[in-house]
């Protein structure tokens, strides 16, 4: 890991960009203190003090929104939003107009809340101290098209206050992280959508931020490029960084993280893992598809229908449907069951299968994805 000059930028020039964890610095990184270069070279007693301070700061959230509201004249953008995030990756999902863009602008200090407070590591989001801890990758492109990618990122570094030498070094590190080093001398106007996204990501990483706010960062990127960026996000999260990623690509987002914040009508409707949110929705029945083996010619009954009848006697089952047309083979039929209280239902189902000797070939929940949960919370919109 390369160490950059410590006098490059006020308050943030002592950390070098890296996608790999230094062994000696790992405790510091995992605690979220961002002091890898000091921990690697400091005496033992100084390192112990650094780690102790890091542990104390680890209890403080990276991002804290406290009952935040923002109006645009008579229109409310976000309404009484409370959100607390620490290190790791959180997906921000919601329909168009739900308030995601307004919330991200409040977090990055582009807007001031009308009510409430947004803080980054204890600093108001609009303050210089907070902005030095934030990297922002907007959805909308806004480049100097005649510049090369390298010139653009270096210009952003200079605007952040880095010296010419430090700006050049950080530019090369950021371009290397996002896989653009070999293409950075081409003019931005000739870049594909995916290349433009990578350059935006590079400028967001220049100051080695504690919080990364990424708006649709996977949009327009080919499958290989998506996989590479997802791996980068995972490495950054492993270093103790906090990533808030807004995306309509729910399938890709679920590959990256299970932790989501769902916005609806300007409010945070739910926060947690998809499974946790789904388990709280007791009024929204879970759909489960079962493949059950029928008895052979010498048998005494149809186990598919027997299972359906037995399922209907369970207290949490609200409906059962036979799906003969989608059977996997002639000896196997499918049953679709809808049940509330998933944990209790699965316990009852396990007991039923063991007691009645049903031969279940496959079990699959079909509406517990982020998309299905989001669809329910938004009323099917």
C-alpha positions in Angstrom: 0.0 0.0 0.0 1.4 3.3 -1.0 1.5 6.2 1.5 0.8 9.6 0.2 2.3 12.8 1.6 0.5 13.8 4.8 0.2 17.5 3.9 -1.8 17.0 0.8 -5.3 18.0 2.0 -6.7 19.4 5.2 -7.8 16.6 7.5 -7.7 13.8 5.0 -4.3 13.5 3.4 -2.9 10.8 5.8 -4.7 7.9 4.1 -3.7 6.1 1.0 -6.2 4.4 -1.3 -6.1 0.6 -1.4 -8.4 -2.3 -2.3 -6.3 -4.7 -0.2 -6.1 -5.0 3.6 -2.6 -4.5 5.1 -2.1 -7.3 7.6 -0.6 -5.0 10.3 -3.3 -2.4 9.7 -6.3 -4.8 9.7 -7.4 -4.1 13.3 -7.5 -0.4 12.6 -9.4 -0.8 9.4 -11.9 -3.2 10.8 -12.6 -0.7 13.6 -13.2 2.0 11.0 -10.6 4.5 12.2 -8.9 4.9 8.8 -5.4 5.1 10.4 -3.7 2.2 8.5 -0.5 4.1 7.8 0.0 5.2 11.4 -0.8 1.7 12.8 1.8 0.1 10.6 4.7 2.3 11.7 3.8 3.4 15.3 5.4 1.9 18.4 3.4 -0.8 20.3 2.1 1.6 22.9 1.0 4.2 20.3 -0.7 1.5 18.3 -2.6 0.3 21.4 -3.8 3.9 21.9 -4.8 4.2 18.3 -6.8 0.9 18.4 -8.5 2.0 21.7 -9.6 5.3 20.2 -10.8 3.5 17.1 -13.0 1.1 19.2 -14.6 4.1 20.9 -15.3 5.8 17.6 -16.7 2.5 16.2 -19.7 2.9 18.4 -20.5 6.2 16.6 -22.5 5.7 13.4 -20.9 6.9 10.2 -24.2 8.3 9.0 -27.0 9.5 11.2 -30.3 11.1 10.0 -32.5 12.3 12.8 -36.1 13.0 11.9 -35.1 14.8 8.7 -37.7 16.6 6.6 -37.2 18.6 3.4 -39.8 20.6 1.4 -39.8 22.0 -2.1 -42.4 24.7 -1.6 -45.7 22.9 -1.0 -44.2 19.5 -2.0 -42.4 17.4 0.6 -39.3 15.6 -0.5 -38.5 13.5 2.6 -40.7 13.3 5.7 -39.3 12.6 9.2 -36.6 10.2 8.0 -34.5 8.5 10.7 -31.6 6.4 9.4 -28.4 5.1 11.1 -25.6 3.4 9.2 -22.2 2.0 10.2 -19.7 0.2 8.1 -20.9 -2.2 5.4 -23.1 -2.0 2.3 -26.7 -0.8 2.5 -29.0 -0.7 -0.5 -31.4 2.2 -0.9 -34.4 1.2 -2.9 -37.8 2.7 -3.7 -40.0 3.8 -6.6 -39.3 6.9 -8.6 -40.4 9.9 -6.5 -40.0 8.1 -3.2 -37.4 10.6 -2.0 -34.1 8.7 -2.6 -32.4 11.6 -4.5 -33.4 14.2 -2.0 -32.1 12.0 0.9 -28.8 11.5 -0.9 -28.4 15.2 -1.5 -29.1 15.9 2.2 -26.5 13.3 3.2 -23.9 14.7 0.9 -24.5 18.3 2.1 -25.9 19.6 -1.2 -29.2 20.4 0.6 -30.0 21.6 4.1 -32.8 19.9 6.0 -35.8 22.1 6.9 -36.3 19.9 10.1 -33.9 17.5 11.7 -30.2 16.9 11.4 -27.9 14.8 9.1 -24.5 14.1 10.5 -21.4 12.3 9.2 -19.2 10.9 12.0 -20.7 13.5 14.3 -20.3 16.5 11.9 -23.2 18.3 10.2 -23.4 17.1 6.6 -23.0 20.6 5.2 -19.8 21.2 7.1 -16.3 20.9 5.5 -15.4 18.3 8.2 -18.3 16.1 7.1 -17.7 16.5 3.3 -14.1 15.4 3.7 -15.5 12.1 4.9 -17.9 11.6 2.0 -17.5 10.4 -1.6 -20.4 10.9 -4.0 -21.0 9.2 -7.3 -24.1 10.9 -8.9 -26.4 9.2 -11.4 -26.3 12.1 -13.8 -23.1 12.7 -15.9 -21.6 16.1 -15.7 -18.1 16.0 -17.3 -15.7 18.3 -19.0 -16.1 16.3 -22.2 -12.9 17.6 -23.8 -10.8 16.3 -20.9 -9.4 12.8 -20.7 -10.6 10.6 -17.8 -7.2 11.1 -16.1 -7.4 14.9 -16.5 -10.9 15.0 -15.1 -10.1 12.9 -12.0 -7.0 14.9 -11.4 -8.9 18.2 -11.7 -11.4 16.9 -9.1 -8.5 16.1 -6.8 -7.1 19.6 -7.2 -10.5 21.0 -6.4 -10.5 18.9 -3.2 -7.3 20.8 -2.1 -4.6 18.3 -2.9 -1.2 19.5 -4.1 -0.3 18.8 -7.8 1.9 15.8 -6.8 -0.6 14.3 -4.3 -3.5 14.8 -6.8 -1.6 12.9 -9.5 -0.7 10.1 -7.1 -4.3 9.8 -5.8 -5.7 9.9 -9.4 -3.5 7.0 -10.4 -4.6 5.0 -7.4 -8.3 5.7 -7.9 -8.1 4.8 -11.6 -6.3 1.6 -10.8 -9.0 0.7 -8.3 -11.9 1.1 -10.8 -10.0 -0.6 -13.7 -9.5 2.5 -15.8 -5.8 3.1 -15.8 -5.2 1.8 -19.3 -8.1 3.8 -20.8 -7.8 7.0 -18.8 -6.0 9.0 -21.6 -9.0 8.9 -23.9 -11.4 11.9 -24.0 -14.5 11.5 -21.9 -16.8 12.3 -24.8 -15.8 9.0 -26.4 -16.4 6.9 -23.3 -19.2 4.3 -23.0 -21.7 4.5 -20.2 -19.8 2.0 -18.2 -16.5 3.9 -18.5 -18.2 7.1 -17.5 -19.5 5.3 -14.4 -16.0 4.1 -13.5 -14.6 7.6 -13.8 -17.3 8.9 -11.5 -16.4 6.2 -9.0 -12.8 7.1 -9.2 -13.4 10.7 -8.3 -15.6 9.6 -5.4 -12.7 7.6 -4.0 -10.0 10.3 -4.2 -10.3 11.4 -0.5 -10.5 7.9 0.9 -14.0 8.7 2.4 -15.6 6.9 5.3 -19.0 7.1 3.6 -19.6 6.4 -0.1 -23.0 7.5 -1.5 -23.5 5.9 -4.9 -26.5 6.6 -7.1 -27.2 3.9 -9.7 -23.4 3.0 -9.9 -24.1 -0.3 -11.9 -26.3 1.3 -14.5 -25.1 0.8 -18.1 -22.2 -1.5 -17.1 -21.7 -4.9 -18.8 -21.9 -8.1 -16.7 -18.1 -8.4 -16.3 -17.8 -4.8 -15.3 -20.6 -5.2 -12.8 -18.9 -8.1 -11.2 -15.6 -6.2 -10.9 -17.3 -3.2 -9.3 -19.3 -5.4 -6.9 -16.0 -7.0 -5.8 -14.6 -3.5 -5.3 -17.6 -2.5 -3.1 -17.1 -5.6 -1.0 -13.4 -4.9 -0.5 -14.2 -1.3 0.5 -16.8 -2.5 3.0 -14.3 -5.0 4.4 -12.0 -2.1 5.1 -14.7 -0.6 7.4 -16.2 1.9 4.9 -19.9 2.6 4.9 -21.5 2.4 1.4 -25.1 3.6 0.6 -26.0 2.4 -2.9 -29.2 3.5 -4.6 -30.2 1.2 -7.4 -33.1 -0.1 -9.5 -31.0 -3.1 -10.3 -32.5 -5.1 -7.5 -31.1 -8.5 -8.7 -27.6 -7.1 -8.8 -28.1 -5.3 -5.5 -29.1 -8.5 -3.8 -25.8 -10.1 -4.9 -23.9 -7.3 -3.1 -25.9 -7.0 0.1 -28.9 -8.2 2.0 -29.1 -5.0 4.1 -31.6 -2.5 2.5 -33.4 0.7 3.4 -36.7 0.9 1.6 -38.2 4.4 0.9 -41.8 5.0 0.1 -43.6 8.4 -0.2 -40.7 10.3 1.4 -40.3 8.0 4.4 -38.1 5.1 5.3 -40.6 2.2 5.2 -38.2 -0.5 6.5 -34.5 -1.0 7.2 -32.7 -4.4 7.7 -32.0 -7.5 5.8 -34.5 -8.6 3.2 -35.3 -11.7 5.4 -35.8 -9.5 8.5 -38.1 -7.2 6.7 -40.0 -10.0 5.1 -40.5 -11.7 8.5 -42.1 -8.5 9.9 -44.7 -8.5 7.2 -47.1 -10.8 9.0 -50.1 -9.4 7.1 -48.5 -10.3 3.7 -48.6 -14.0 3.2 -45.5 -15.7 2.0 -45.7 -17.9 -1.1 -43.9 -21.2 -1.1 -43.7 -23.7 -3.9 -43.4 -27.4 -3.0 -42.5 -30.3 -5.3 -44.0 -33.5 -3.9 -43.6 -37.0 -5.1 -46.8 -38.9 -5.9 -47.2 -42.6 -5.0 -46.5 -45.1 -7.8 -49.0 -47.4 -9.5 -49.1 -49.7 -6.5 -49.8 -46.9 -4.0 -53.0 -46.0 -2.3 -53.3 -42.3 -2.9 -52.1 -39.1 -4.4 -49.6 -37.5 -2.0 -49.8 -34.2 -3.7 -53.5 -33.8 -2.8 -52.9 -35.3 0.6 -50.2 -32.7 1.3 -52.5 -29.9 0.1 -55.3 -31.1 2.4 -52.9 -31.4 5.3 -51.5 -27.9 4.7 -55.0 -26.3 4.8 -55.3 -27.6 8.4 -52.3 -25.6 9.5 -53.3 -22.4 11.4 -51.1 -20.0 9.4 -52.0 -21.3 5.9 -54.4 -19.0 4.0 -54.5 -20.8 0.7 -53.2 -23.8 -1.3 -53.2 -24.3 -5.0 -52.3 -27.4 -7.0 -49.9 -26.7 -9.9 -50.1 -29.9 -11.9 -49.4 -28.1 -15.2 -45.9 -27.1 -14.0 -44.9 -30.5 -12.6 -41.3 -31.4 -13.0 -42.1 -34.9 -14.2 -45.0 -37.3 -14.4 -44.5 -38.6 -10.9 -44.1 -35.2 -9.2 -46.6 -32.4 -8.7 -46.3 -28.9 -7.4 -48.2 -27.3 -4.6 -48.3 -23.5 -4.0 -49.1 -22.5 -0.5 -49.6 -19.0 1.0 -48.9 -18.6 4.7 -48.5 -15.9 7.3 -45.9 -16.0 10.2 -43.2 -17.7 8.2 -41.1 -18.9 11.1 -44.1 -20.6 12.8 -45.3 -22.0 9.4 -42.0 -23.6 8.5 -41.8 -25.2 12.0 -45.3 -26.7 11.4 -44.4 -27.7 7.9 -41.3 -29.6 9.1 -43.3 -31.4 11.7 -46.1 -32.3 9.2 -43.7 -33.7 6.6 -41.9 -35.9 9.2 -45.0 -37.1 10.8 -46.9 -37.9 7.6 -43.9 -39.1 5.6 -44.5 -36.7 2.7 -41.7 -37.0 0.1 -41.0 -33.3 -0.7 -38.5 -33.1 -3.6 -38.0 -29.3 -3.6 -39.1 -26.2 -1.5 -38.8 -22.7 -2.8 -40.0 -19.3 -1.5 -41.0 -17.3 -4.5 -41.7 -13.8 -3.1 -39.1 -13.1 -0.5 -36.7 -11.1 -2.8 -36.1 -7.4 -2.4 -38.3 -6.8 -5.4 -41.2 -8.7 -3.9 -40.9 -6.9 -0.5 -40.6 -3.6 -2.3 -43.7 -4.3 -4.4 -45.7 -5.1 -1.3 -44.6 -2.0 0.7 -45.4 0.2 -2.3 -48.8 -1.2 -2.7 -48.0 -3.0 -5.9 -46.8 0.1 -7.7 
